[in-house]
């Protein structure tokens, strides 16, 4: 991850102030102009590599679930036009696993 990205993200989540954000970019620009800090090419960046998804599949397999496991949605009840429907715990849609 580039330094600019880190500074941007820190500002976005509120860990640094607006003034600190501006000063950081001013300083980074000075370093770039002096040739002391090279810009990082983004073309060679491989992208994000999801690490947690493979762990999630491993845990699912340990509990008997596989990629072939299918999920079905129960049929949805229809209500007459103009009726007032207040969702309750019994009327909420539930997902269930088919083995």
Secondary structure by P-SEA (a helix, b strand, c coil): ccaaaaaaaaaaaccccaaaaaaaaaaaaaaaaaccbbbbbccccccccccaaaaaaaaaaaacccccbbbbbcbbbbbcccbbbbbcccccbbbbbcc
